[in-house]
Amino acid sequence: MADAYSGLGLADVLPGVARSLGVDLGPREVGRLTLPRSRRAVVVLVDGLGRHLLEARRGHAPFLRAAMSGAPGLHAGFPSTTATSMGTFGTGLPPGAHGLVGYQVLVPGEDRTFNELAWDEGVDPFVWQPHDTVLQRCERAGVAVTRIGPHYFDGSGLTNAALRGGAFLGAKDLDARVEVAARAAASGPRTLTYLYWGELDKTGHVHGWQSPEWTAELEHVDDQLARLRRLLPDDCALHVTADHGMVDVPLDRRLDIAAEPDLADGVRHVGGEPRSLQLYAEDPGASGVAAMVRRWSERLGDEALVRTREQVVDEGWFGLVEAAVVPRIGDVVVAMTGSVAVVDSRTMRPELMGLLGVHGSVTEQETAIPLLSWPARRG
């Protein structure tokens, strides 16, 4: 994990697109991703479209497949979960800087956790994530920015934290979002349009990514993205990426903390998610944390990496971590490497514990994502 942010990653996508539109992001920004220049661009994020998953089902995605040869492979970062990845995508920063460090995380000083995906009205998204987004910076540079997603995303905590900037247009299904995106792209001489689609991830969670249902949804996504490409102006580029991949973990490979006294011992709050836990200790001193690490390591063996907060910060799991972000990270971080997940029936809803497709950890199946691009047909 020490070099997780040394290569191209999700944080490079929007800065690369911004530069392709002629936006100057400042002298301190090092452009690691170079894309062909264009007057307009549409960026589509397909939730859960992991690179390895796409490669395994490439026969069902002819439009995407045509762009895969030579396309750069990206990493999502850690944890490989939507809330964190949206922060990385939107700000162009690693989680240690933007501060969205997990699905369920501690609110420092309040002795409680909150869900960064659903958000909590008691947490101000503009304080929790204070950095400008790339969309805001593009808007200030004179680019007309449009964000497209479900209506309830408009003004949500996660949207305000990770993807603020420009106008928001809501549309329910992918077909409608494609039409809205095409109109937005053509609405001005210099435009940046962002489109989000989450049904592939939802299908994978419920049925598993290896299911016929997931493949059928991939076919639908591929068909609609091909349609979007046809509808775009000739001077508009199209870029498609994702926030994470997924693994299928059988239900009989779930450990329940409620039934594991050794795992529950010393844990005050369970954060993170089944593939990527962040544990907050009753005794956050060195001896209490060390005892937790020992118990979890003994129970999970080579099925997981078990690290202290200090270790994951030093090893760069979250990139460079700002001081205000450090206490949000668990005292102990547990990242699954085998076909296993850990749930907590004391606090988790049964429908969440029963999801077949899961993600959040450090495996290539969960962290590897694509970046597929179709340059503008003319400048």
C-alpha positions as semicolon CSV with decimal commas, in nm:
position;residue;x (nm);y (nm);z (nm)
1;M;0,000;0,000;0,000
2;A;0,297;0,235;0,038
3;D;0,294;0,324;-0,333
4;A;-0,086;0,329;-0,374
5;Y;-0,084;0,694;-0,483
6;S;0,239;0,697;-0,684
7;G;0,073;0,579;-1,005
8;L;-0,225;0,715;-1,193
9;G;-0,541;0,710;-0,989
10;L;-0,893;0,838;-0,958
11;A;-0,757;1,165;-0,821
12;D;-0,600;1,237;-1,160
13;V;-0,917;1,211;-1,371
14;L;-1,089;1,547;-1,323
15;P;-0,762;1,746;-1,311
16;G;-0,663;1,580;-1,638
17;V;-0,998;1,664;-1,794
18;A;-0,975;2,022;-1,665
19;R;-0,636;2,068;-1,826
20;S;-0,768;1,922;-2,152
21;L;-1,023;2,206;-2,148
22;G;-0,748;2,462;-2,102
23;V;-0,806;2,524;-1,732
24;D;-0,492;2,633;-1,547
25;L;-0,493;2,450;-1,214
26;G;-0,190;2,640;-1,086
27;P;0,187;2,597;-1,079
28;R;0,181;2,350;-0,790
29;E;-0,035;2,105;-0,980
30;V;0,166;1,837;-1,159
31;G;-0,034;1,698;-1,448
32;R;0,016;1,322;-1,439
33;L;-0,270;1,248;-1,677
34;T;-0,253;1,405;-2,023
35;L;-0,566;1,398;-2,236
36;P;-0,622;1,541;-2,586
37;R;-0,742;1,900;-2,591
38;S;-1,110;1,966;-2,649
39;R;-1,358;2,252;-2,609
40;R;-1,607;2,039;-2,415
41;A;-1,599;1,717;-2,216
42;V;-1,840;1,473;-2,054
43;V;-1,716;1,257;-1,767
44;V;-1,926;0,954;-1,670
45;L;-1,866;0,771;-1,343
46;V;-2,022;0,424;-1,341
47;D;-2,040;0,313;-0,980
48;G;-1,883;-0,030;-0,931
49;L;-1,736;-0,070;-1,281
50;G;-1,408;-0,226;-1,167
51;R;-1,143;-0,279;-1,432
52;H;-1,110;-0,652;-1,368
53;L;-1,488;-0,694;-1,374
54;L;-1,511;-0,513;-1,707
55;E;-1,230;-0,720;-1,854
56;A;-1,402;-1,041;-1,743
57;R;-1,730;-0,937;-1,912
58;R;-1,585;-0,740;-2,203
59;G;-1,775;-0,953;-2,452
60;H;-2,096;-0,794;-2,324
61;A;-1,970;-0,437;-2,363
62;P;-1,862;-0,378;-2,725
63;F;-1,858;0,002;-2,698
64;L;-1,643;0,005;-2,385
65;R;-1,429;-0,281;-2,512
66;A;-1,327;-0,081;-2,819
67;A;-1,164;0,181;-2,596
68;M;-0,991;-0,061;-2,358
69;S;-0,680;-0,131;-2,564
70;G;-0,404;0,098;-2,443
71;A;-0,629;0,272;-2,191
72;P;-0,457;0,367;-1,864
73;G;-0,535;0,155;-1,562
74;L;-0,614;0,354;-1,249
75;H;-0,638;0,279;-0,879
76;A;-0,930;0,397;-0,667
77;G;-0,728;0,442;-0,347
78;F;-0,821;0,323;0,001
79;P;-1,078;0,242;0,113
80;S;-1,229;0,138;-0,220
81;T;-1,574;0,268;-0,131
82;T;-1,805;0,520;-0,293
83;A;-1,799;0,798;-0,034
84;T;-1,420;0,805;-0,021
85;S;-1,379;0,771;-0,396
86;M;-1,624;1,055;-0,462
87;G;-1,407;1,279;-0,246
88;T;-1,097;1,168;-0,435
89;F;-1,265;1,211;-0,774
90;G;-1,419;1,548;-0,695
91;T;-1,123;1,717;-0,529
92;G;-0,830;1,551;-0,707
93;L;-0,684;1,482;-0,361
94;P;-0,615;1,160;-0,170
95;P;-0,843;1,067;0,122
96;G;-0,591;1,186;0,379
97;A;-0,632;1,538;0,238
98;H;-1,003;1,556;0,153
99;G;-1,095;1,372;0,473
100;L;-1,368;1,135;0,354
101;V;-1,183;0,835;0,488
102;G;-1,452;0,566;0,494
103;Y;-1,812;0,454;0,476
104;Q;-1,873;0,484;0,852
105;V;-1,623;0,697;1,045
106;L;-1,572;0,860;1,382
107;V;-1,671;1,220;1,441
108;P;-1,372;1,337;1,649
109;G;-1,466;1,467;1,991
110;E;-1,826;1,342;1,973
111;D;-1,789;0,972;2,058
112;R;-2,006;0,866;1,762
113;T;-1,970;0,755;1,405
114;F;-2,152;0,884;1,102
115;N;-2,216;0,752;0,754
116;E;-2,033;0,952;0,486
117;L;-2,251;0,808;0,209
118;A;-2,592;0,884;0,362
119;W;-2,445;1,180;0,555
120;D;-2,564;1,330;0,884
121;E;-2,719;1,673;0,920
122;G;-2,502;1,724;1,229
123;V;-2,185;1,727;1,017
124;D;-2,122;2,031;0,798
125;P;-1,993;1,903;0,460
126;F;-1,817;2,233;0,389
127;V;-1,619;2,204;0,713
128;W;-1,564;1,829;0,691
129;Q;-1,421;1,872;0,339
130;P;-1,295;2,234;0,307
131;H;-1,093;2,209;-0,015
132;D;-1,218;2,346;-0,346
133;T;-1,337;2,082;-0,588
134;V;-1,206;2,060;-0,943
135;L;-1,557;2,148;-1,064
136;Q;-1,546;2,475;-0,869
137;R;-1,206;2,557;-1,014
138;C;-1,330;2,489;-1,366
139;E;-1,634;2,708;-1,308
140;R;-1,414;2,997;-1,191
141;A;-1,210;2,952;-1,510
142;G;-1,517;3,017;-1,722
143;V;-1,622;2,659;-1,797
144;A;-1,996;2,589;-1,775
145;V;-2,018;2,296;-1,530
146;T;-2,319;2,063;-1,506
147;R;-2,366;1,768;-1,271
148;I;-2,626;1,501;-1,351
149;G;-2,761;1,236;-1,117
150;P;-3,073;1,137;-0,923
151;H;-3,273;1,435;-0,796
152;Y;-3,208;1,355;-0,430
153;F;-2,833;1,401;-0,479
154;D;-2,886;1,776;-0,525
155;G;-2,772;1,947;-0,205
156;S;-2,693;1,622;-0,023
157;G;-2,408;1,614;0,226
158;L;-2,184;1,398;0,008
159;T;-2,255;1,605;-0,302
160;N;-2,176;1,928;-0,117
161;A;-1,860;1,780;0,030
162;A;-1,717;1,611;-0,276
163;L;-1,880;1,746;-0,591
164;R;-1,989;2,103;-0,533
165;G;-1,967;2,347;-0,821
166;G;-2,178;2,428;-1,125
167;A;-2,545;2,349;-1,184
168;F;-2,720;2,026;-1,085
169;L;-2,975;1,858;-1,311
170;G;-3,170;1,558;-1,187
171;A;-3,286;1,268;-1,401
172;K;-3,411;0,926;-1,291
173;D;-3,295;0,665;-1,542
174;L;-2,979;0,636;-1,748
175;D;-3,158;0,699;-2,078
176;A;-3,282;1,035;-1,947
177;R;-2,943;1,126;-1,801
178;V;-2,780;1,061;-2,139
179;E;-3,017;1,307;-2,304
180;V;-2,963;1,568;-2,033
181;A;-2,587;1,526;-2,061
182;A;-2,590;1,571;-2,438
183;R;-2,791;1,893;-2,405
184;A;-2,566;2,023;-2,128
185;A;-2,253;1,951;-2,331
186;A;-2,393;2,153;-2,621
187;S;-2,520;2,440;-2,406
188;G;-2,211;2,660;-2,433
189;P;-1,880;2,700;-2,610
190;R;-1,682;2,551;-2,319
191;T;-1,854;2,291;-2,104
192;L;-1,775;2,019;-1,852
193;T;-2,055;1,774;-1,781
194;Y;-2,044;1,506;-1,510
195;L;-2,287;1,212;-1,515
196;Y;-2,324;0,954;-1,237
197;W;-2,484;0,609;-1,271
198;G;-2,519;0,378;-0,969
199;E;-2,735;0,084;-1,079
200;L;-2,443;-0,141;-1,175
201;D;-2,312;-0,121;-0,819
202;K;-2,656;-0,183;-0,670
203;T;-2,705;-0,486;-0,891
204;G;-2,366;-0,623;-0,792
205;H;-2,439;-0,579;-0,422
206;V;-2,768;-0,768;-0,439
207;H;-2,691;-1,038;-0,696
208;G;-2,310;-1,044;-0,713
209;W;-2,102;-0,911;-1,001
210;Q;-2,078;-1,260;-1,154
211;S;-2,457;-1,283;-1,188
212;P;-2,663;-1,263;-1,509
213;E;-2,832;-0,955;-1,362
214;W;-2,499;-0,769;-1,336
215;T;-2,407;-0,863;-1,692
216;A;-2,746;-0,743;-1,818
217;E;-2,696;-0,407;-1,644
218;L;-2,348;-0,378;-1,796
219;E;-2,501;-0,434;-2,140
220;H;-2,750;-0,154;-2,071
221;V;-2,473;0,080;-1,958
222;D;-2,266;0,000;-2,266
223;D;-2,561;0,063;-2,497
224;Q;-2,645;0,398;-2,339
225;L;-2,285;0,520;-2,335
226;A;-2,260;0,439;-2,706
227;R;-2,577;0,643;-2,755
228;L;-2,429;0,930;-2,553
229;R;-2,121;0,932;-2,772
230;R;-2,340;0,960;-3,082
231;L;-2,538;1,251;-2,934
232;L;-2,241;1,460;-2,825
233;P;-2,115;1,757;-3,029
234;D;-1,816;1,684;-3,250
235;D;-1,590;1,901;-3,032
236;C;-1,679;1,712;-2,713
237;A;-1,467;1,437;-2,558
238;L;-1,614;1,153;-2,354
239;H;-1,439;0,994;-2,054
240;V;-1,571;0,696;-1,852
241;T;-1,435;0,585;-1,516
242;A;-1,548;0,422;-1,190
243;D;-1,510;0,455;-0,815
244;H;-1,421;0,095;-0,722
245;G;-1,459;-0,269;-0,820
246;M;-1,622;-0,553;-0,628
247;V;-1,579;-0,908;-0,500
248;D;-1,846;-1,167;-0,433
249;V;-1,822;-1,312;-0,081
250;P;-2,050;-1,608;0,002
251;L;-2,273;-1,557;0,305
252;D;-2,107;-1,849;0,484
253;R;-1,780;-1,654;0,470
254;R;-1,906;-1,376;0,699
255;L;-1,781;-1,336;1,054
256;D;-2,021;-1,163;1,293
257;I;-1,854;-0,951;1,562
258;A;-2,160;-1,005;1,782
259;A;-2,079;-1,377;1,791
260;E;-1,702;-1,329;1,826
261;P;-1,622;-1,211;2,182
262;D;-1,250;-1,186;2,109
263;L;-1,316;-0,953;1,817
264;A;-1,565;-0,740;2,010
265;D;-1,336;-0,708;2,310
266;G;-1,201;-0,354;2,349
267;V;-1,393;-0,212;2,050
268;R;-1,601;0,097;2,130
269;H;-1,716;0,175;1,774
270;V;-1,711;-0,033;1,456
271;G;-1,657;0,185;1,151
272;G;-1,581;0,119;0,786
273;E;-1,770;-0,169;0,622
274;P;-1,749;-0,551;0,595
275;R;-1,442;-0,561;0,368
276;S;-1,265;-0,266;0,529
277;L;-1,318;-0,212;0,899
278;Q;-1,207;0,084;1,106
279;L;-1,216;0,000;1,474
280;Y;-1,220;0,265;1,746
281;A;-1,083;0,140;2,077
282;E;-1,227;0,164;2,427
283;D;-0,865;0,213;2,536
284;P;-0,691;0,411;2,258
285;G;-0,356;0,386;2,435
286;A;-0,075;0,179;2,292
287;S;-0,146;-0,130;2,502
288;G;-0,521;-0,134;2,426
289;V;-0,465;-0,094;2,053
290;A;-0,189;-0,355;2,048
291;A;-0,419;-0,604;2,219
292;M;-0,688;-0,542;1,954
293;V;-0,436;-0,590;1,674
294;R;-0,321;-0,917;1,827
295;R;-0,673;-1,058;1,868
296;W;-0,786;-0,961;1,518
297;S;-0,465;-1,085;1,359
298;E;-0,492;-1,420;1,534
299;R;-0,858;-1,463;1,433
300;L;-0,824;-1,357;1,066
301;G;-0,472;-1,481;0,993
302;D;-0,372;-1,434;0,629
303;E;-0,730;-1,341;0,532
304;A;-0,670;-0,977;0,628
305;L;-0,418;-0,703;0,690
306;V;-0,450;-0,567;1,044
307;R;-0,276;-0,235;1,109
308;T;-0,274;0,044;1,363
309;R;-0,369;0,397;1,264
310;E;-0,005;0,500;1,286
311;Q;0,097;0,218;1,055
312;V;-0,158;0,296;0,781
313;V;-0,068;0,665;0,797
314;D;0,304;0,588;0,775
315;E;0,248;0,335;0,496
316;G;0,045;0,585;0,292
317;W;-0,283;0,396;0,274
318;F;-0,472;0,728;0,268
319;G;-0,200;0,932;0,098
320;L;-0,055;1,224;0,293
321;V;-0,287;1,271;0,592
322;E;-0,369;1,618;0,718
323;A;-0,368;1,671;1,095
324;A;-0,745;1,730;1,117
325;V;-0,812;1,402;0,938
326;V;-0,594;1,173;1,152
327;P;-0,847;1,116;1,436
328;R;-1,119;1,019;1,189
329;I;-0,924;0,704;1,098
330;G;-0,977;0,395;1,311
331;D;-0,733;0,309;1,588
332;V;-0,712;-0,026;1,409
333;V;-0,775;-0,077;1,035
334;V;-0,866;-0,423;0,906
335;A;-0,849;-0,477;0,529
336;M;-0,970;-0,812;0,398
337;T;-0,745;-0,989;0,149
338;G;-0,917;-1,328;0,137
339;S;-1,274;-1,421;0,045
340;V;-1,414;-1,308;0,377
341;A;-1,614;-1,022;0,525
342;V;-1,687;-0,912;0,882
343;V;-2,031;-0,787;0,986
344;D;-2,181;-0,667;1,314
345;S;-2,540;-0,777;1,368
346;R;-2,565;-0,551;1,673
347;T;-2,572;-0,241;1,454
348;M;-2,600;-0,342;1,087
349;R;-2,933;-0,386;0,910
350;P;-2,999;-0,746;0,796
351;E;-3,032;-0,639;0,431
352;L;-2,682;-0,487;0,443
353;M;-2,534;-0,798;0,602
354;G;-2,689;-1,007;0,326
355;L;-2,529;-0,825;0,031
356;L;-2,336;-1,069;-0,186
357;G;-2,116;-0,821;-0,372
358;V;-1,891;-0,615;-0,146
359;H;-1,589;-0,386;-0,172
360;G;-1,376;-0,146;0,028
361;S;-1,049;-0,331;0,070
362;V;-0,708;-0,332;-0,096
363;T;-0,733;-0,617;-0,348
364;E;-0,690;-0,543;-0,717
365;Q;-1,043;-0,668;-0,779
366;E;-1,169;-0,386;-0,557
367;T;-0,923;-0,104;-0,631
368;A;-0,849;-0,132;-1,004
369;I;-1,070;0,097;-1,217
370;P;-1,073;0,193;-1,585
371;L;-1,037;0,524;-1,762
372;L;-1,182;0,494;-2,113
373;S;-1,173;0,796;-2,343
374;W;-1,314;0,898;-2,678
375;P;-1,148;1,221;-2,797
376;A;-1,341;1,496;-2,969
377;R;-1,399;1,429;-3,339
378;R;-1,270;1,776;-3,415
379;G;-1,103;2,056;-3,214
